[in-house]
Amino acid sequence: MGDAGDVLRLGVSENGRYLVDGKGEPFFWLGDTGWGLLSGPTIEEVELYLDNRREKGFNVVQCVIARWGPQPHDAITDPGYPDDFFESPDGELPWLDMNPATPNPKYFEHVDRVLELAEERQMILAMIPAWCIFMGGVLNMDNAYEYGLWLGQRYRDQDNIIWVLGGDLRPEGREDLVRLLAKGVTDGDGGRHLKTLHPNSVSSKYFHHDDWLDFNMIQSGHALDLPNYSQVLRDYNLNPPKPVLDAEPRYEGLSSEVFGAMPEGRAEGIRIDDHQVRIAAYNAVLSGALGHTYGANAVWEFWQPGTWSAWEPLEGWKTALDLPGGFHMGVMKDLMLSREWWLLEPDPKMVQRNLPERPRDYLPAARAKDGRFAYVYFPRRKRMEIDLSKLSGSKVRAAWFDPRTGETTLAGEYPAEGLQRFTPPTGPEDPDYVLILEVAD
């Protein structure tokens, strides 16, 4: 962890459950997948994007330094060719002669400027040095250490960075490459920045016991009703404990048909909506995650109408910045910050007959370790029994929190004992609510 004044230089809490800022205060991560931030939008557009995200409560942007090119996936030539890269707005590529050992200073001048703009807004960039397509090819055992060392040295004194040493990566056969890149970065910056890995599945499977990995990332996937709570809970229960984050769940606006992952019995053509986005978010944070990362289908690649995309976005990225799910992530963050969220521990057994094997019926729940409060997320309107004896004190005050608006409605007081039935208020079609339970005496 950095000096007391380096608020944006994050560290890991003593208990290994969450992140802390430079003052040692708990840091609730609300991230956005802005993969193309460094290689698409102009500086003016970067400012527009950052202002929009900061206004909504986001404090981290996940982005890529060397990003794969714009051609269709089946037309990829060779990741050593220029047409397999996105350029900076100034037409610069990240590496001279396609060699990571010779970074292009002009490209990194643009990266520097984006980092400065983010720092001015008290935002952190979780930066991937190179997307998976380049790892094991252009980025290899001959140059990974040198590239990592260069990055670490260049940004040693830049506070608002987290290094994500792999993007969408299946590490099999490339574990030593990742470790070499991590060693280069660590030697370059003296270990001053946190490091993790963005996997195609889970980072813990490959690197949980590596000292360089400060926290685990999960990519839970992009289909409807995925049980990302099970992945978060699994990593939460690993030893030694390390913080865990669902760094890429379902994208708002994405059609599940793109991934061929429509649940059985669901109609074709369904796109991920704000309800699905909220389910993924509350599944994660109430299962022990250090925060959450949101994504909008058109925003992550900064898609402009009239350009090619494999992901079938419906609107341009500037319009997609204001999809409802983005607002709702800020509402969730406000709820978490309204209490000592870092005391929460997942406790799905508070909910009677909870069914983790049935994602549409599962209710994630978390309880403060001192029993003073608890959150239970109802993804759909149904009556469920909650064990109030899990809370301390003699009385429990219940309230319904609307995850769309942030409005809270009192639901009564109950003895802190036994089972109590709760049914969310009547609301919009297929409504979801958070039940807040708090000691009343």
N, C-alpha and C positions, 0 to 999 in steps of 0.2 A: 504494500500500500504506500502511496506517496505521502508527501508532507501534508500537514494539517490543512494548508490552504489549497491543495490540489484536489478540489471537490470532484472533478471529473475523472480522476485516476482511481479506478475501482479496485477493490480487494475482495477477499472472501471472508465471511464471518467466521468467528472462532469455532462455531459448532458445525461449519461446513454445509449450512442449509440455504444461505442467501448471500447476496453481494452487499458490500458496504461502500460508501463513498470515501473521499479522502479525509473526512472528519470522523470516520468510523460509524456514520449513521446508516441504517438500513436503506438500501437502494432497491426500489421496485422497478424492475425492467418492463417498460412498455415499448416494444420494438416494432419497426415497420420493415418489410422486405422491399428495399429500394435497390435491388441488385445492380441496376444500370446507372446508379447515381453518378459514377465517376467517368462514364463513357457514353453519355447520351445528351442529357440536357445542358443547355448553355448556363453560364454563371447566373444570369438573370432568372432562368427557370429553376436552378438549384435553390436560389433564395425563395422563390415562390413555393417550392416543395417544402423546404425546411420550415418556413413560416406556417404553412398549413398544418404540418405534422406537429409542430410545437404547440400550436393553438389547441390542438385536440388532445394534448397531454403526452405525446410520444417523446421519449428521451433517448432512444437508440435507433440508428438506421443500419441495417445489414446491407453491405455493398461489396462490390468486387473490383479489384484493381485490374487484373488481366481477365477480361470477360470473353466468352465464346462469341463467334461471329454471327451475323444476321441471316445467313442463308438457311434454307430448310435443312432439317437434321439429316435427311437422306442424301443431301448434296454436300456434306462436309468433305473437304478435300484432304487437307493435312494440317493439323494444328500448328505447323511451323510456317504456314503461309499467311500473308497479311489479311486475306479475305476470311480468315477464321477468327479475327479479332474485331471487336468494336473499337473505334478510335475515340479519342477525346474530341470535344467540340472544335478544337483547333486542328484536327486531322493528325494527331500524334498517336503512335502506338506505344504500349508500355515498355517494350524492350527493343533495343537496337539490334539489328541483324537477327531478330527472333531468338535472342539468347538472354535468358533471365539473369545471367551473370553480368550483363551490360544494360542496366536499366536506362531508359530514355529520360534525361533530366527535364526535357520540355513537357513530357506527359506528367511527370510528378510535380511540376509547378502547378498544374491544374489540380492535382490531388491535394497539394498544400493549401490551395485557395479554398477548396471545398471543406477541408478540415477546419480552417479558420472560421468560415461561415457557420459551421456547426458549433464550434466552440463559443462563438458569440451568442448563440442561442441555448447554451448549456446542454448541448446534445452530443452524444457519443457515436462514433462510427465504428461498427464491428466489421473490420475489413478483411476480406479474403484475398491473400496475395495472388492466387491463381485458381481458376475454376478447374473442376476435375478433368476436363478434356485435355488439359495441358500437363497434368501430373503423371509422370512416367514416360512422357514423350519429350516435349520441348523442355519442361522442367524435370530434371532427373538427378541422379546421384552425383553427377559431375558438377552441377551448378546450384543445387538447392541450398546448400549451406551458405554459399557466397551471396545468393539473392536474399536469404533470410537475414544474414549479417548486415547487408546494405540497408534493408528496411529498418532493422532494429536501430542501427546507428543514426539513420536519417531522422527517425521519429522518436528518438530516445526522450526528448524533452517535451513532446506533444502529449498533453494529458488525456485528451478525449479519444483514445484508441483502445480497442480490444482486437487482438489478432485471432482470426478464425482460419486455422491452417488446413484448409481443404473445403471445397464447395461442392455439395451434392456428391460426395465421394464415397465409393465403395472401397475401403482401404485394402482389401485382400491383395497381397503381393506388393503393396505400396506402403506398408507400415513403416519400414525403415526410411523411406523417402520423407514421410511426414515428420518422423522424429528428427531427421537431419535438418529439415526446414525449421522446425521448432528450436533446435539447438542454435541455429544461426541467428534467429530473432532474439533468443534469450542472451546469447553472447553479445549481440549488438546493443540491446537496450538495458542490459544488466538485470533482466527479469522484472522491469518496472511496470510492464503491462500484462494484464490477464491474457491467457491463451486458451483456446478451445478448438473444436473442429465441427464443421457443419457436414453431417453425414447424409448418405442416402437413406439411412435407417436410424441407427443409434451410435453415438461415439463411444459409449461405455463398453460395447462389445470388444473393442479393439484397444482402447487406451485408458480405461478407467484407472489402472494402477500406475500409469506413467506420471511422474512428478510434474512434467510440464503442463499437463491437462488440468486446468484450474476448475472447470465446471463442464458438465456434460450437456450436449445438444442432442435433440431428437428432431427428425423430420417425420412427422406422424402421417403425412400424406394428404391427398386432395379429394378424396371421395366423401360422399355424404355419410354422416353418422359413424365415423370412425371412432373406435374406443381409445382415444389418445390417453385417457386417464390410466389405462393399464400400463402403457409405456412409461409414463411419468412415475407412477407408483413403483414400478420395478426399479428404476434408477434411484428413486428416493430411498429405497431400502437397501441399497448396496453399501458395502463397507470397504474402505473407509468412506464416510459420507462426503459427497460432493454436491454442490448445487446442480439443479437440472432445469432445462428450458426446452419447451417445444418451440423450436426456432423456425419451423415451416409447417403449419397446419394447412387446412383447406383455404383456398383463396376466394375471397368474395367476388362473385361474378363469373367464376370458372364453371364451365360445363363438365360434369363428371364423365360425360361421353369421351372427352379428350383422353382420359386415362383408362377408358373401358372399365370403369369401376362403379357402375350403377348397382345399388343394392337390389336383391331379388324382389320382384313385385313392385318396383318403383317405375314410374313412367319415364320414357326417354326425354331428353331435352331439358332436364332440371338443372338449374345453375345454383351454385352455392349462394345462399342469401344471408342476410344479416343474422337471422336466427341460427343458422348453422355455424356462423362465425362465433356467435356468443357461446354456443354449446361447447365448441372447441376450447374457447378461452377459459370458461369456468371449470370445465373438466380438468384443465391443466393447473390453474392456480389453487384450486381446492384439493388437488392431489399432491401438493408439495412443491410445485414449480417456483422458481425464483422470480417469476413474472411471466410475461407472454409476448410472443411476436405475432403480429397481424399481417395480413397481406391482401392486396387488391389485385385482381388479375391484370388489369391494364397498367397499373402503377409500377409493378416490380420491374418491368422491362421498359417503362416510359414509352409506351406504345402510342404512335400517332396514326390517326386514320389514314388509310391509303398505303400503308407500309405492310410488309408481310409479317405474319405471326402464326406460329403453330398452335397458339393457345386460344384462338377465336375470341378475342375481347370484343365487347359490345360498344364501348365508348373510348374516347381518347383518355390519356392518363390524367389530364388536368380536370376533366369532368369526374373521373373515378376517384379523385382525391376526396370527394365529398359523398361517397357512398355511405349509407347509414351505419354499416358496421364499424367504420372508422371512428365515428362519433361515439359509438357504444363502448369502444375500448377505453376511451377516456372516462366514461361513466363507471366502468369496472375499476379502473385505477383509483378513482375518487372513493369508491366503496372500500377498497383495500387500505387506502391511506387514512380513512376515517377512524381506524382503530390500529392497534399494534399488530399488524398483519404478520410480522415476522415470528410471532408466537404461535401461529397456526400450525397444526399438525393434521395430516389427513386422517379422517375417522369415518370411513364409509359405513361402519357398523352402527353408527348412530341411527341410520335409516333401516327400519325393519324390512326384511325381505328384499333387500337391495339385490339387484341382479346384474353383476358385472359382465356376465356372458350375453346380456341383451342390452346393447348400447342405447336403444331408444327408451328403455325403462330404467336406466341407471341414474342415480342421484349422487353426484359427488358432494362430499361433506368434509368440513375441516373445523376443528375445535382448538381454541387457545389452550396451551398446555397447562395453564392455571385454571381452566374451566370457566373463565369469566364471560366468554362469548363464543359463538359458533356461527358458521354460514352453511346453509344447505341450498344447493341449486336445484330447482325444479325445471327441467328442460321443457316439460309439457304439463298441461293442467291435469293433475291426478291427485287423488287423496292418498297420503302416506302417513305412516306412524313413525314418530321421532322419539328417541329415548332421551328424555329430559334429565334423567339422573346422571348423565354425562357432564352436566354443568354443576358448578359449585353454587353455594348459597341455598336459600330456601324457596326463592321465587324467580321465575324466568319471564322476562318481557319479550314478546314475539312481535315481529314486524315484517311486512312484505316490501321488498325493494324491487322497483321496476328497473330492469337492466337497460331499458331503452331511454328512460327519462331521468333516472336517478331519484324519482319520487319515492317516499317511504310512507306506508300506511300501517298504522298500529293494528295488531291482530290479537291483542289481549295479554293477560298475565296468567301464569300457570304455576302450580307447585313444581319444584325442581325434582320431580320423581316420576318414575314409570313412563309409560308410553302415552303420547298425545297425538291425536290425528290432526293433520293440517292439509288444507286444500287451497291452492293459490286463488287469488281473486279472478273473477271473470274479466277477461281483457280481450286483446286482439285474437284473431284466429291462431290456434296453436300457441298460446302464450307461454312465456317462461318467466320465472320470478326467482329471486333469492330470498330465502327465509333467514332473517337475522334473529338469533336467539342471544339474549343478554341477561346476565344476572341483574335482578331488580332490587336487591337489598344489600 
